[in-house]
Amino acid sequence: MSHQRPVITPQAIQEAKQNPGGWVYQIDGDYGPDDAVPQEAIVVAWKMDDDGNIVGEFIPNLKYRQPAK
């Protein structure tokens, strides 16, 4: 399976600024801030530096499964 480079959205940048030093995830599906997100719904992740900037390449989630339509 090949992974296309995901677009870093303004929402991902905002999330990174609010949570420096961690990770930002692209999630497939409608999950609220308090919902448990299954691992299969995480598309990719980006590492953030201590200033809240997204750094490095995206890391695809090999367990991601696109939902059936």
mmCIF file of the N, C-alpha and C atoms, coordinates in Angstrom:
data_MODEL
# 
_entry.id   MODEL 
# 
loop_
_atom_site.group_PDB 
_atom_site.id 
_atom_site.type_symbol 
_atom_site.label_atom_id 
_atom_site.label_alt_id 
_atom_site.label_comp_id 
_atom_site.label_asym_id 
_atom_site.label_entity_id 
_atom_site.label_seq_id 
_atom_site.pdbx_PDB_ins_code 
_atom_site.Cartn_x 
_atom_site.Cartn_y 
_atom_site.Cartn_z 
_atom_site.occupancy 
_atom_site.B_iso_or_equiv 
_atom_site.pdbx_formal_charge 
_atom_site.auth_seq_id 
_atom_site.auth_comp_id 
_atom_site.auth_asym_id 
_atom_site.auth_atom_id 
_atom_site.pdbx_PDB_model_num 
ATOM 1   N N  . MET A 1 1  ? 0.852   -1.168 0.000  1.00 0.00 ? 1  MET A N  1 
ATOM 2   C CA . MET A 1 1  ? 0.000   0.000  0.000  1.00 0.00 ? 1  MET A CA 1 
ATOM 3   C C  . MET A 1 1  ? 0.898   1.231  0.000  1.00 0.00 ? 1  MET A C  1 
ATOM 4   N N  . SER A 1 2  ? 0.657   2.163  -0.919 1.00 0.00 ? 2  SER A N  1 
ATOM 5   C CA . SER A 1 2  ? 1.444   3.395  -0.930 1.00 0.00 ? 2  SER A CA 1 
ATOM 6   C C  . SER A 1 2  ? 0.680   4.485  -0.194 1.00 0.00 ? 2  SER A C  1 
ATOM 7   N N  . HIS A 1 3  ? 1.424   5.378  0.380  1.00 0.00 ? 3  HIS A N  1 
ATOM 8   C CA . HIS A 1 3  ? 0.813   6.471  1.126  1.00 0.00 ? 3  HIS A CA 1 
ATOM 9   C C  . HIS A 1 3  ? 1.126   7.776  0.429  1.00 0.00 ? 3  HIS A C  1 
ATOM 10  N N  . GLN A 1 4  ? 0.091   8.527  0.100  1.00 0.00 ? 4  GLN A N  1 
ATOM 11  C CA . GLN A 1 4  ? 0.291   9.847  -0.462 1.00 0.00 ? 4  GLN A CA 1 
ATOM 12  C C  . GLN A 1 4  ? 0.630   10.797 0.677  1.00 0.00 ? 4  GLN A C  1 
ATOM 13  N N  . ARG A 1 5  ? 1.411   11.822 0.350  1.00 0.00 ? 5  ARG A N  1 
ATOM 14  C CA . ARG A 1 5  ? 1.758   12.821 1.354  1.00 0.00 ? 5  ARG A CA 1 
ATOM 15  C C  . ARG A 1 5  ? 0.486   13.566 1.763  1.00 0.00 ? 5  ARG A C  1 
ATOM 16  N N  . PRO A 1 6  ? 0.108   13.489 3.031  1.00 0.00 ? 6  PRO A N  1 
ATOM 17  C CA . PRO A 1 6  ? -1.102  14.186 3.480  1.00 0.00 ? 6  PRO A CA 1 
ATOM 18  C C  . PRO A 1 6  ? -0.854  15.690 3.570  1.00 0.00 ? 6  PRO A C  1 
ATOM 19  N N  . VAL A 1 7  ? -1.900  16.431 3.391  1.00 0.00 ? 7  VAL A N  1 
ATOM 20  C CA . VAL A 1 7  ? -1.832  17.889 3.505  1.00 0.00 ? 7  VAL A CA 1 
ATOM 21  C C  . VAL A 1 7  ? -1.892  18.258 4.982  1.00 0.00 ? 7  VAL A C  1 
ATOM 22  N N  . ILE A 1 8  ? -0.988  19.127 5.397  1.00 0.00 ? 8  ILE A N  1 
ATOM 23  C CA . ILE A 1 8  ? -1.036  19.639 6.774  1.00 0.00 ? 8  ILE A CA 1 
ATOM 24  C C  . ILE A 1 8  ? -2.050  20.775 6.780  1.00 0.00 ? 8  ILE A C  1 
ATOM 25  N N  . THR A 1 9  ? -3.157  20.549 7.439  1.00 0.00 ? 9  THR A N  1 
ATOM 26  C CA . THR A 1 9  ? -4.265  21.501 7.443  1.00 0.00 ? 9  THR A CA 1 
ATOM 27  C C  . THR A 1 9  ? -4.037  22.612 8.469  1.00 0.00 ? 9  THR A C  1 
ATOM 28  N N  . PRO A 1 10 ? -4.757  23.726 8.325  1.00 0.00 ? 10 PRO A N  1 
ATOM 29  C CA . PRO A 1 10 ? -4.685  24.765 9.354  1.00 0.00 ? 10 PRO A CA 1 
ATOM 30  C C  . PRO A 1 10 ? -5.077  24.240 10.738 1.00 0.00 ? 10 PRO A C  1 
ATOM 31  N N  . GLN A 1 11 ? -6.010  23.283 10.780 1.00 0.00 ? 11 GLN A N  1 
ATOM 32  C CA . GLN A 1 11 ? -6.416  22.701 12.062 1.00 0.00 ? 11 GLN A CA 1 
ATOM 33  C C  . GLN A 1 11 ? -5.254  21.927 12.697 1.00 0.00 ? 11 GLN A C  1 
ATOM 34  N N  . ALA A 1 12 ? -4.476  21.207 11.889 1.00 0.00 ? 12 ALA A N  1 
ATOM 35  C CA . ALA A 1 12 ? -3.324  20.467 12.409 1.00 0.00 ? 12 ALA A CA 1 
ATOM 36  C C  . ALA A 1 12 ? -2.272  21.431 12.945 1.00 0.00 ? 12 ALA A C  1 
ATOM 37  N N  . ILE A 1 13 ? -2.044  22.518 12.253 1.00 0.00 ? 13 ILE A N  1 
ATOM 38  C CA . ILE A 1 13 ? -1.077  23.529 12.713 1.00 0.00 ? 13 ILE A CA 1 
ATOM 39  C C  . ILE A 1 13 ? -1.532  24.137 14.025 1.00 0.00 ? 13 ILE A C  1 
ATOM 40  N N  . GLN A 1 14 ? -2.826  24.447 14.129 1.00 0.00 ? 14 GLN A N  1 
ATOM 41  C CA . GLN A 1 14 ? -3.375  25.013 15.366 1.00 0.00 ? 14 GLN A CA 1 
ATOM 42  C C  . GLN A 1 14 ? -3.240  24.020 16.516 1.00 0.00 ? 14 GLN A C  1 
ATOM 43  N N  . GLU A 1 15 ? -3.548  22.764 16.256 1.00 0.00 ? 15 GLU A N  1 
ATOM 44  C CA . GLU A 1 15 ? -3.428  21.724 17.282 1.00 0.00 ? 15 GLU A CA 1 
ATOM 45  C C  . GLU A 1 15 ? -1.980  21.591 17.742 1.00 0.00 ? 15 GLU A C  1 
ATOM 46  N N  . ALA A 1 16 ? -1.048  21.661 16.819 1.00 0.00 ? 16 ALA A N  1 
ATOM 47  C CA . ALA A 1 16 ? 0.376   21.570 17.159 1.00 0.00 ? 16 ALA A CA 1 
ATOM 48  C C  . ALA A 1 16 ? 0.789   22.728 18.076 1.00 0.00 ? 16 ALA A C  1 
ATOM 49  N N  . LYS A 1 17 ? 0.330   23.928 17.773 1.00 0.00 ? 17 LYS A N  1 
ATOM 50  C CA . LYS A 1 17 ? 0.671   25.101 18.590 1.00 0.00 ? 17 LYS A CA 1 
ATOM 51  C C  . LYS A 1 17 ? 0.111   24.984 20.010 1.00 0.00 ? 17 LYS A C  1 
ATOM 52  N N  . GLN A 1 18 ? -1.038  24.306 20.153 1.00 0.00 ? 18 GLN A N  1 
ATOM 53  C CA . GLN A 1 18 ? -1.674  24.161 21.463 1.00 0.00 ? 18 GLN A CA 1 
ATOM 54  C C  . GLN A 1 18 ? -1.086  23.008 22.278 1.00 0.00 ? 18 GLN A C  1 
ATOM 55  N N  . ASN A 1 19 ? -0.321  22.118 21.634 1.00 0.00 ? 19 ASN A N  1 
ATOM 56  C CA . ASN A 1 19 ? 0.216   20.929 22.306 1.00 0.00 ? 19 ASN A CA 1 
ATOM 57  C C  . ASN A 1 19 ? 1.662   20.673 21.885 1.00 0.00 ? 19 ASN A C  1 
ATOM 58  N N  . PRO A 1 20 ? 2.573   21.598 22.191 1.00 0.00 ? 20 PRO A N  1 
ATOM 59  C CA . PRO A 1 20 ? 3.960   21.437 21.744 1.00 0.00 ? 20 PRO A CA 1 
ATOM 60  C C  . PRO A 1 20 ? 4.627   20.205 22.353 1.00 0.00 ? 20 PRO A C  1 
ATOM 61  N N  . GLY A 1 21 ? 5.599   19.689 21.604 1.00 0.00 ? 21 GLY A N  1 
ATOM 62  C CA . GLY A 1 21 ? 6.408   18.592 22.102 1.00 0.00 ? 21 GLY A CA 1 
ATOM 63  C C  . GLY A 1 21 ? 5.779   17.221 21.981 1.00 0.00 ? 21 GLY A C  1 
ATOM 64  N N  . GLY A 1 22 ? 4.682   17.096 21.259 1.00 0.00 ? 22 GLY A N  1 
ATOM 65  C CA . GLY A 1 22 ? 4.001   15.807 21.141 1.00 0.00 ? 22 GLY A CA 1 
ATOM 66  C C  . GLY A 1 22 ? 3.786   15.419 19.705 1.00 0.00 ? 22 GLY A C  1 
ATOM 67  N N  . TRP A 1 23 ? 2.589   14.954 19.424 1.00 0.00 ? 23 TRP A N  1 
ATOM 68  C CA . TRP A 1 23 ? 2.221   14.482 18.091 1.00 0.00 ? 23 TRP A CA 1 
ATOM 69  C C  . TRP A 1 23 ? 0.876   15.062 17.674 1.00 0.00 ? 23 TRP A C  1 
ATOM 70  N N  . VAL A 1 24 ? 0.698   15.265 16.372 1.00 0.00 ? 24 VAL A N  1 
ATOM 71  C CA . VAL A 1 24 ? -0.582  15.643 15.781 1.00 0.00 ? 24 VAL A CA 1 
ATOM 72  C C  . VAL A 1 24 ? -0.993  14.492 14.879 1.00 0.00 ? 24 VAL A C  1 
ATOM 73  N N  . TYR A 1 25 ? -2.258  14.103 14.965 1.00 0.00 ? 25 TYR A N  1 
ATOM 74  C CA . TYR A 1 25 ? -2.760  12.969 14.200 1.00 0.00 ? 25 TYR A CA 1 
ATOM 75  C C  . TYR A 1 25 ? -3.830  13.410 13.215 1.00 0.00 ? 25 TYR A C  1 
ATOM 76  N N  . GLN A 1 26 ? -3.837  12.793 12.036 1.00 0.00 ? 26 GLN A N  1 
ATOM 77  C CA . GLN A 1 26 ? -4.939  12.956 11.098 1.00 0.00 ? 26 GLN A CA 1 
ATOM 78  C C  . GLN A 1 26 ? -5.872  11.780 11.329 1.00 0.00 ? 26 GLN A C  1 
ATOM 79  N N  . ILE A 1 27 ? -7.110  12.093 11.716 1.00 0.00 ? 27 ILE A N  1 
ATOM 80  C CA . ILE A 1 27 ? -8.100  11.080 12.067 1.00 0.00 ? 27 ILE A CA 1 
ATOM 81  C C  . ILE A 1 27 ? -9.152  11.005 10.964 1.00 0.00 ? 27 ILE A C  1 
ATOM 82  N N  . ASP A 1 28 ? -9.563  9.797  10.616 1.00 0.00 ? 28 ASP A N  1 
ATOM 83  C CA . ASP A 1 28 ? -10.617 9.582  9.626  1.00 0.00 ? 28 ASP A CA 1 
ATOM 84  C C  . ASP A 1 28 ? -11.889 9.200  10.371 1.00 0.00 ? 28 ASP A C  1 
ATOM 85  N N  . GLY A 1 29 ? -12.852 10.104 10.397 1.00 0.00 ? 29 GLY A N  1 
ATOM 86  C CA . GLY A 1 29 ? -14.117 9.843  11.074 1.00 0.00 ? 29 GLY A CA 1 
ATOM 87  C C  . GLY A 1 29 ? -14.512 11.018 11.947 1.00 0.00 ? 29 GLY A C  1 
ATOM 88  N N  . ASP A 1 30 ? -15.699 10.936 12.486 1.00 0.00 ? 30 ASP A N  1 
ATOM 89  C CA . ASP A 1 30 ? -16.228 11.989 13.355 1.00 0.00 ? 30 ASP A CA 1 
ATOM 90  C C  . ASP A 1 30 ? -16.073 11.565 14.811 1.00 0.00 ? 30 ASP A C  1 
ATOM 91  N N  . TYR A 1 31 ? -15.048 12.090 15.453 1.00 0.00 ? 31 TYR A N  1 
ATOM 92  C CA . TYR A 1 31 ? -14.793 11.805 16.861 1.00 0.00 ? 31 TYR A CA 1 
ATOM 93  C C  . TYR A 1 31 ? -14.717 13.128 17.607 1.00 0.00 ? 31 TYR A C  1 
ATOM 94  N N  . GLY A 1 32 ? -15.368 13.188 18.740 1.00 0.00 ? 32 GLY A N  1 
ATOM 95  C CA . GLY A 1 32 ? -15.324 14.377 19.574 1.00 0.00 ? 32 GLY A CA 1 
ATOM 96  C C  . GLY A 1 32 ? -14.049 14.399 20.404 1.00 0.00 ? 32 GLY A C  1 
ATOM 97  N N  . PRO A 1 33 ? -13.803 15.521 21.073 1.00 0.00 ? 33 PRO A N  1 
ATOM 98  C CA . PRO A 1 33 ? -12.572 15.668 21.847 1.00 0.00 ? 33 PRO A CA 1 
ATOM 99  C C  . PRO A 1 33 ? -12.440 14.682 23.004 1.00 0.00 ? 33 PRO A C  1 
ATOM 100 N N  . ASP A 1 34 ? -13.549 14.126 23.465 1.00 0.00 ? 34 ASP A N  1 
ATOM 101 C CA . ASP A 1 34 ? -13.499 13.181 24.578 1.00 0.00 ? 34 ASP A CA 1 
ATOM 102 C C  . ASP A 1 34 ? -13.727 11.731 24.138 1.00 0.00 ? 34 ASP A C  1 
ATOM 103 N N  . ASP A 1 35 ? -13.872 11.509 22.828 1.00 0.00 ? 35 ASP A N  1 
ATOM 104 C CA . ASP A 1 35 ? -14.116 10.163 22.312 1.00 0.00 ? 35 ASP A CA 1 
ATOM 105 C C  . ASP A 1 35 ? -12.815 9.376  22.201 1.00 0.00 ? 35 ASP A C  1 
ATOM 106 N N  . ALA A 1 36 ? -12.902 8.083  22.450 1.00 0.00 ? 36 ALA A N  1 
ATOM 107 C CA . ALA A 1 36 ? -11.767 7.193  22.194 1.00 0.00 ? 36 ALA A CA 1 
ATOM 108 C C  . ALA A 1 36 ? -11.684 6.970  20.689 1.00 0.00 ? 36 ALA A C  1 
ATOM 109 N N  . VAL A 1 37 ? -10.504 7.157  20.124 1.00 0.00 ? 37 VAL A N  1 
ATOM 110 C CA . VAL A 1 37 ? -10.298 6.974  18.686 1.00 0.00 ? 37 VAL A CA 1 
ATOM 111 C C  . VAL A 1 37 ? -9.610  5.627  18.477 1.00 0.00 ? 37 VAL A C  1 
ATOM 112 N N  . PRO A 1 38 ? -10.232 4.725  17.721 1.00 0.00 ? 38 PRO A N  1 
ATOM 113 C CA . PRO A 1 38 ? -9.581  3.436  17.479 1.00 0.00 ? 38 PRO A CA 1 
ATOM 114 C C  . PRO A 1 38 ? -8.330  3.630  16.619 1.00 0.00 ? 38 PRO A C  1 
ATOM 115 N N  . GLN A 1 39 ? -7.343  2.795  16.841 1.00 0.00 ? 39 GLN A N  1 
ATOM 116 C CA . GLN A 1 39 ? -6.080  2.911  16.115 1.00 0.00 ? 39 GLN A CA 1 
ATOM 117 C C  . GLN A 1 39 ? -6.296  2.848  14.600 1.00 0.00 ? 39 GLN A C  1 
ATOM 118 N N  . GLU A 1 40 ? -7.279  2.088  14.155 1.00 0.00 ? 40 GLU A N  1 
ATOM 119 C CA . GLU A 1 40 ? -7.545  1.942  12.728 1.00 0.00 ? 40 GLU A CA 1 
ATOM 120 C C  . GLU A 1 40 ? -8.057  3.220  12.083 1.00 0.00 ? 40 GLU A C  1 
ATOM 121 N N  . ALA A 1 41 ? -8.472  4.221  12.895 1.00 0.00 ? 41 ALA A N  1 
ATOM 122 C CA . ALA A 1 41 ? -8.988  5.486  12.370 1.00 0.00 ? 41 ALA A CA 1 
ATOM 123 C C  . ALA A 1 41 ? -7.903  6.554  12.251 1.00 0.00 ? 41 ALA A C  1 
ATOM 124 N N  . ILE A 1 42 ? -6.700  6.276  12.750 1.00 0.00 ? 42 ILE A N  1 
ATOM 125 C CA . ILE A 1 42 ? -5.591  7.232  12.654 1.00 0.00 ? 42 ILE A CA 1 
ATOM 126 C C  . ILE A 1 42 ? -4.902  7.009  11.319 1.00 0.00 ? 42 ILE A C  1 
ATOM 127 N N  . VAL A 1 43 ? -4.902  8.053  10.478 1.00 0.00 ? 43 VAL A N  1 
ATOM 128 C CA . VAL A 1 43 ? -4.330  7.947  9.142  1.00 0.00 ? 43 VAL A CA 1 
ATOM 129 C C  . VAL A 1 43 ? -2.814  8.123  9.200  1.00 0.00 ? 43 VAL A C  1 
ATOM 130 N N  . VAL A 1 44 ? -2.378  9.243  9.742  1.00 0.00 ? 44 VAL A N  1 
ATOM 131 C CA . VAL A 1 44 ? -0.946  9.565  9.839  1.00 0.00 ? 44 VAL A CA 1 
ATOM 132 C C  . VAL A 1 44 ? -0.696  10.370 11.102 1.00 0.00 ? 44 VAL A C  1 
ATOM 133 N N  . ALA A 1 45 ? 0.575   10.541 11.422 1.00 0.00 ? 45 ALA A N  1 
ATOM 134 C CA . ALA A 1 45 ? 0.982   11.362 12.564 1.00 0.00 ? 45 ALA A CA 1 
ATOM 135 C C  . ALA A 1 45 ? 2.160   12.243 12.156 1.00 0.00 ? 45 ALA A C  1 
ATOM 136 N N  . TRP A 1 46 ? 2.240   13.401 12.776 1.00 0.00 ? 46 TRP A N  1 
ATOM 137 C CA . TRP A 1 46 ? 3.377   14.301 12.614 1.00 0.00 ? 46 TRP A CA 1 
ATOM 138 C C  . TRP A 1 46 ? 3.958   14.606 13.991 1.00 0.00 ? 46 TRP A C  1 
ATOM 139 N N  . LYS A 1 47 ? 5.273   14.648 14.093 1.00 0.00 ? 47 LYS A N  1 
ATOM 140 C CA . LYS A 1 47 ? 5.970   15.021 15.332 1.00 0.00 ? 47 LYS A CA 1 
ATOM 141 C C  . LYS A 1 47 ? 6.020   16.537 15.425 1.00 0.00 ? 47 LYS A C  1 
ATOM 142 N N  . MET A 1 48 ? 5.909   17.045 16.654 1.00 0.00 ? 48 MET A N  1 
ATOM 143 C CA . MET A 1 48 ? 5.999   18.484 16.897 1.00 0.00 ? 48 MET A CA 1 
ATOM 144 C C  . MET A 1 48 ? 7.234   18.774 17.724 1.00 0.00 ? 48 MET A C  1 
ATOM 145 N N  . ASP A 1 49 ? 7.819   19.954 17.500 1.00 0.00 ? 49 ASP A N  1 
ATOM 146 C CA . ASP A 1 49 ? 8.936   20.356 18.345 1.00 0.00 ? 49 ASP A CA 1 
ATOM 147 C C  . ASP A 1 49 ? 8.396   21.052 19.594 1.00 0.00 ? 49 ASP A C  1 
ATOM 148 N N  . ASP A 1 50 ? 9.300   21.498 20.443 1.00 0.00 ? 50 ASP A N  1 
ATOM 149 C CA . ASP A 1 50 ? 8.890   22.115 21.710 1.00 0.00 ? 50 ASP A CA 1 
ATOM 150 C C  . ASP A 1 50 ? 8.231   23.475 21.546 1.00 0.00 ? 50 ASP A C  1 
ATOM 151 N N  . ASP A 1 51 ? 8.290   24.041 20.331 1.00 0.00 ? 51 ASP A N  1 
ATOM 152 C CA . ASP A 1 51 ? 7.615   25.311 20.056 1.00 0.00 ? 51 ASP A CA 1 
ATOM 153 C C  . ASP A 1 51 ? 6.261   25.108 19.376 1.00 0.00 ? 51 ASP A C  1 
ATOM 154 N N  . GLY A 1 52 ? 5.872   23.839 19.162 1.00 0.00 ? 52 GLY A N  1 
ATOM 155 C CA . GLY A 1 52 ? 4.579   23.561 18.540 1.00 0.00 ? 52 GLY A CA 1 
ATOM 156 C C  . GLY A 1 52 ? 4.604   23.603 17.027 1.00 0.00 ? 52 GLY A C  1 
ATOM 157 N N  . ASN A 1 53 ? 5.795   23.443 16.428 1.00 0.00 ? 53 ASN A N  1 
ATOM 158 C CA . ASN A 1 53 ? 5.914   23.390 14.974 1.00 0.00 ? 53 ASN A CA 1 
ATOM 159 C C  . ASN A 1 53 ? 5.959   21.933 14.528 1.00 0.00 ? 53 ASN A C  1 
ATOM 160 N N  . ILE A 1 54 ? 5.237   21.631 13.458 1.00 0.00 ? 54 ILE A N  1 
ATOM 161 C CA . ILE A 1 54 ? 5.275   20.288 12.895 1.00 0.00 ? 54 ILE A CA 1 
ATOM 162 C C  . ILE A 1 54 ? 6.628   20.115 12.216 1.00 0.00 ? 54 ILE A C  1 
ATOM 163 N N  . VAL A 1 55 ? 7.333   19.041 12.568 1.00 0.00 ? 55 VAL A N  1 
ATOM 164 C CA . VAL A 1 55 ? 8.684   18.820 12.047 1.00 0.00 ? 55 VAL A CA 1 
ATOM 165 C C  . VAL A 1 55 ? 8.785   17.434 11.421 1.00 0.00 ? 55 VAL A C  1 
ATOM 166 N N  . GLY A 1 56 ? 9.637   17.300 10.454 1.00 0.00 ? 56 GLY A N  1 
ATOM 167 C CA . GLY A 1 56 ? 9.898   15.998 9.857  1.00 0.00 ? 56 GLY A CA 1 
ATOM 168 C C  . GLY A 1 56 ? 8.787   15.530 8.945  1.00 0.00 ? 56 GLY A C  1 
ATOM 169 N N  . GLU A 1 57 ? 8.951   14.313 8.470  1.00 0.00 ? 57 GLU A N  1 
ATOM 170 C CA . GLU A 1 57 ? 8.001   13.689 7.562  1.00 0.00 ? 57 GLU A CA 1 
ATOM 171 C C  . GLU A 1 57 ? 6.816   13.123 8.343  1.00 0.00 ? 57 GLU A C  1 
ATOM 172 N N  . PHE A 1 58 ? 5.727   12.907 7.648  1.00 0.00 ? 58 PHE A N  1 
ATOM 173 C CA . PHE A 1 58 ? 4.590   12.248 8.283  1.00 0.00 ? 58 PHE A CA 1 
ATOM 174 C C  . PHE A 1 58 ? 4.913   10.778 8.481  1.00 0.00 ? 58 PHE A C  1 
ATOM 175 N N  . ILE A 1 59 ? 4.272   10.178 9.451  1.00 0.00 ? 59 ILE A N  1 
ATOM 176 C CA . ILE A 1 59 ? 4.435   8.750  9.711  1.00 0.00 ? 59 ILE A CA 1 
ATOM 177 C C  . ILE A 1 59 ? 3.088   8.088  9.450  1.00 0.00 ? 59 ILE A C  1 
ATOM 178 N N  . PRO A 1 60 ? 2.988   7.278  8.388  1.00 0.00 ? 60 PRO A N  1 
ATOM 179 C CA . PRO A 1 60 ? 1.703   6.622  8.112  1.00 0.00 ? 60 PRO A CA 1 
ATOM 180 C C  . PRO A 1 60 ? 1.406   5.548  9.151  1.00 0.00 ? 60 PRO A C  1 
ATOM 181 N N  . ASN A 1 61 ? 0.144   5.363  9.435  1.00 0.00 ? 61 ASN A N  1 
ATOM 182 C CA . ASN A 1 61 ? -0.298  4.308  10.339 1.00 0.00 ? 61 ASN A CA 1 
ATOM 183 C C  . ASN A 1 61 ? -0.592  3.070  9.502  1.00 0.00 ? 61 ASN A C  1 
ATOM 184 N N  . LEU A 1 62 ? 0.237   2.058  9.641  1.00 0.00 ? 62 LEU A N  1 
ATOM 185 C CA . LEU A 1 62 ? 0.063   0.840  8.852  1.00 0.00 ? 62 LEU A CA 1 
ATOM 186 C C  . LEU A 1 62 ? -1.180  0.055  9.255  1.00 0.00 ? 62 LEU A C  1 
ATOM 187 N N  . LYS A 1 63 ? -1.784  0.390  10.396 1.00 0.00 ? 63 LYS A N  1 
ATOM 188 C CA . LYS A 1 63 ? -3.013  -0.289 10.838 1.00 0.00 ? 63 LYS A CA 1 
ATOM 189 C C  . LYS A 1 63 ? -4.271  0.466  10.437 1.00 0.00 ? 63 LYS A C  1 
ATOM 190 N N  . TYR A 1 64 ? -4.100  1.619  9.757  1.00 0.00 ? 64 TYR A N  1 
ATOM 191 C CA . TYR A 1 64 ? -5.253  2.404  9.312  1.00 0.00 ? 64 TYR A CA 1 
ATOM 192 C C  . TYR A 1 64 ? -6.089  1.594  8.326  1.00 0.00 ? 64 TYR A C  1 
ATOM 193 N N  . ARG A 1 65 ? -7.396  1.654  8.504  1.00 0.00 ? 65 ARG A N  1 
ATOM 194 C CA . ARG A 1 65 ? -8.347  1.010  7.594  1.00 0.00 ? 65 ARG A CA 1 
ATOM 195 C C  . ARG A 1 65 ? -9.404  2.026  7.218  1.00 0.00 ? 65 ARG A C  1 
ATOM 196 N N  . GLN A 1 66 ? -9.486  2.337  5.933  1.00 0.00 ? 66 GLN A N  1 
ATOM 197 C CA . GLN A 1 66 ? -10.491 3.272  5.452  1.00 0.00 ? 66 GLN A CA 1 
ATOM 198 C C  . GLN A 1 66 ? -11.868 2.676  5.699  1.00 0.00 ? 66 GLN A C  1 
ATOM 199 N N  . PRO A 1 67 ? -12.770 3.486  6.286  1.00 0.00 ? 67 PRO A N  1 
ATOM 200 C CA . PRO A 1 67 ? -14.116 2.952  6.573  1.00 0.00 ? 67 PRO A CA 1 
ATOM 201 C C  . PRO A 1 67 ? -14.866 2.586  5.296  1.00 0.00 ? 67 PRO A C  1 
ATOM 202 N N  . ALA A 1 68 ? -15.682 1.562  5.388  1.00 0.00 ? 68 ALA A N  1 
ATOM 203 C CA . ALA A 1 68 ? -16.525 1.166  4.245  1.00 0.00 ? 68 ALA A CA 1 
ATOM 204 C C  . ALA A 1 68 ? -17.583 2.237  4.031  1.00 0.00 ? 68 ALA A C  1 
ATOM 205 N N  . LYS A 1 69 ? -17.902 2.461  2.793  1.00 0.00 ? 69 LYS A N  1 
ATOM 206 C CA . LYS A 1 69 ? -18.896 3.494  2.477  1.00 0.00 ? 69 LYS A CA 1 
ATOM 207 C C  . LYS A 1 69 ? -20.215 2.897  2.104  1.00 0.00 ? 69 LYS A C  1 
# 
